Amino acid sequence: MLRPMHPHACHSELNNLDGSLLAITGSLPLGTKTMTKGKMVVTYLAMMLALGFSLVVPDEGHAKKSVYDPRCDCYVPDTSTPDITPPDSSKPDPDPEPVSPFVLSGTGKDSSTAERDQSEPVFVTHRQPDGRNELREFRYSTSKNWKKRANRSVNLWLVLHGRGQNSSSLHEYFDDIPHEAPSLLVYPQSFHINEDNVIDASGEMVTQWRVMRKPGSGSSKDAVRDVVFVDWLTSQLLANNPQLDPAHVYVSGFSSGGSLAWMLLCYRSNPFQAFAVYSMQLHSVRTTGGCGDAQLPDGNDTRTGYEKLTGQKPDRYGSLGFDSVDGPSRPVTRPVFYAHGTADDNLNFTGDLGCSDQGMCELQEDSQYSMDPGGPWEDRDDISTINWLTKRHWLSSEPSSRLIILDGNPQTSHDEVTTRRYDYKYVVDPAAKFVAIHGAPIRWYEMNGAGHSLSALDRTGGDTVSKDYDVSVHTQHFFETEAGMFPKP
């Protein structure tokens, strides 16, 4: 490195530096010449020295600046310049910052295969609002070329498994979603719990989600812990994967997972753009338990378990906003896809009111949990659930359209199921003077003759297993057309 030097530097300095000069001639500019010691050195370097620049001379691997010393009329190293200590190669590099488990890698070979592969389980620790730490698990399946996706160009789609299942159980239904489709599928895992939502560390109890399943459980904090977990998991995935768009987040759930999807709809619907509920109706325990109302109807303490656990009021699902100028606004709702089999034993009961408390029937067969106990729809809560939804969505109880879903593969799949699709959607009346208050659309797949199962074209099983359509593909189409999901390119 050349630095300004005293203009009266003597030529003896060049002779003193000839050893160093010879050592560095390999790095001098083109045209540089050097001669033997004692003869003039004709170099660009000499020209720069004559113009008043000094030379930084290597000193055993350290760099020092030279300064003019009038006592010897020469240049000497500047002792005020500190040594530049080279790195100690004997010491290992410090450990890199750990990568967050929420930063997802592409699934599938190089994340560019035609198939939707599923990841190995990812384990994370979730701290509940009351300080309880819980080790949680999820799997995922990325879209093609995941790492190359643009920011905010991918949907986040959470899929909640059923009772007795795990985080890999439903992937066989959702791997029909094309790998090119811009959707990240995430499969959370539930705990082994008992009917009181207490975790069973022995693993003897079945896996299921913690939800309101008994009258009075609306005030329990344990009944909403999985609502809080899924909400937290969603926020962490969005924060650590810039490909995901927070305005394109969706939830599907089957059986017990359908119950959790209902709970999310009731208590924490704001972060999600649409919901799909399969093979689970909205029992009355979730309507009388403060579902979206932020309070319980009885008792001195009207707070729900969600408010007790989080300190926040639930989202008021289906409630009307109000502006002092414009008046009532559209109710806070989300598009809902709902599928249920009419032969599902979750709909039918054999006992009387409270029979489950006497050990005479299954919990889901107890008319105490019906939305219409003693009424015409007591054993058809899929219908009463649709009635609840249409009321919350401020839509007519009469469908705006209806059709039969033709068997997607009639040559190879045989069942006794007929699937009817009902759409509930506000249709603008051109003759109306005012636009009626209305909420988001609802789509109901009534699978006549189907049991407690999901529909898929490649399913095997008896006549009560629907093989009419692929539930994931039809849900995706609903989300795309009614809830803004990014479609396949």
Secondary structure, 3 states (H helix, E strand, C coil): CEEECCCCCCCHHHHHCHHHHHHHHHHCCCCCCCCCCCCCCCCHHHHHHHCCEEECEEECCEEECEEEECCCCEEEECCCCCCCCCCCCCCCCCCCCCCCCCCCCCCCHHHCCCCCCCCCCEEEEEECCCCCEEEEEEEEECCCCHHHCCCCCEEEEEEECCCCCCCCCCHHHHCCCCCCCCEEEEEECCEEECCCCCECCCCCCCEECCCCCCCCHHHCCHHHHHHHHHHHHHHHHHHHCCCEEEEEEEEEEECHHHHHHHHHHHHCCCCCCEEEEECCCCCHHHCCCCCCCCCCCCCCCCCCHHHHHHCCCCCCCCCEEEECCCEEEEECCCCEEEEEECCCCCCCCCCCCCHHHHCCCCHHHCHHHCCCCCCCCCCCHHHHHHHHHHHHCCCCCCCCEEEEECCCCCCCCCCCCEEEEEEECCCCCCCCCCCCCCCCCEEEEEEECCCCCCCCCCCCCCCCCCCCCCHHHHHHHHHHHHHCCCCCC
